Amino acid sequence: MPAAVEFEAVATPPRIPLNDLGRMSLEERSAIEAAALRVIASGWYVMGPEHDAFERELAEYVGVEHAVGLGNGTDALELGLGALGVGVGDHVLTVANAGAYATTAVRLLGATPVYAEVHPVDLLLSRATLEAALSRLAGEDILPKALVVTHLFGQVVEMAPILEIANARGIAVLEDCAQALGATGADGVKAGAYGDIATMSFYPTKNLGAIGDGGAIVTRDPDLAEVVRRRRQYGWVAKYRVGDERGRNSRLDELQAAVLRARLPLLDAHNARRREIHAAYEAVTDAMVTTVARPYIGHLAVGAWDERERVRETFAAAGIVTDVHYPVPDHLQAFPSPPETVRLPVTERAAERILSLPIFPGLRDDEVERVVAVLAEVSG
Ligand SMILES: *Cc1c(COP(=O)(O)O)cnc(C)c1O
């Protein structure tokens, strides 16, 4: 009799994705489907009633007077900075660890991006890193026209000292809220309600995601809102009348606006679930990038390890997908002319250590537990 072939059945655990946009509650799915059907039946697909209602609801949610729907978050940065008066020859100060979106927008305006370091713990702009950057630039006779403050990973930058420094020097402040819609600063103010103007992205993976591209600016200033309103639609001051030479086409379409209206009422609950997942990760490791004293809504769950690649492989072996946000700092990206010859040691070091773990509202408890188990293993 032949010897029985012995083998061990290895049950591969199902993969845990970094994000799965298709996972949503029945309630959310029905609301989105109803919104889409409503738009299709209406026969009105661009700049209609859903769009106008979403602008009002978004402004109210953030706690400012005006919101202007746009095609995406990068257009929002470009149009927002343009409305603040940024143009050819100007300098815009920002951080270099936020995915190069602001850098792209600044370059499209013919302006030059210049960079501040970030705080080593939360990887955000701080009073100290802002002051250091401004004095470095002052040595080169550069006074930035505007500052882009990025509320990275869903953490809110402590805005009071930033605004004080910027206001004293006449530097306009734009908040990039693409990763922080719904987050509130320690003083109770929503991200997006601090600066002169703020930008949003509704790219599907953002905390408030469309089923395609979308973006917006929000502001208290009616004049800034009006400039962006004109420029998003050919520079028209009235139908077919161009009154602003810096126009283009960047509109939030009716279908996306309707979907965003269906989802906005669920945003706080989704952010609460993200926070809960992040807290579970924080409970087993001190490797998570997080603000000690400041609020956090868990757009991304980012840890930092010296042996990042080894940690990444351990997660991969356990079937857990990870990613890096972002691997290349802006000042080291392959732009034709390097934005600035500056060394940013904290930013550069962080790019080698950070790793993003699964976090999204539909992540199940059993999946969170599996991530937690590996986190404990790599941190122990
Ligand atoms: C996603 C993102 C953007 C760009 O938004 P798009 O809609 O993809 O153009 C800008 N800034 C930050 C911080 C982002 O995360």
The ligand as a Gaussian input file, in Angstrom:
#p B3LYP/6-31G(d) Opt

LIG

0 1
 C       -6.444000      63.760000      -2.120000
 C       -5.745000      64.990000      -1.712000
 C       -5.705000      66.118000      -2.544000
 C       -6.157000      66.110000      -3.985000
 O       -7.462000      65.839000      -4.206000
 P       -7.931000      65.346000      -5.669000
 O       -9.409000      65.432000      -5.569000
 O       -7.446000      63.938000      -5.828000
 O       -7.360000      66.264000      -6.664000
 C       -5.124000      67.276000      -2.065000
 N       -4.582000      67.316000      -0.841000
 C       -4.561000      66.253000      -0.013000
 C       -3.939000      66.372000       1.327000
 C       -5.139000      65.042000      -0.422000
 O       -5.113000      63.992000       0.390000

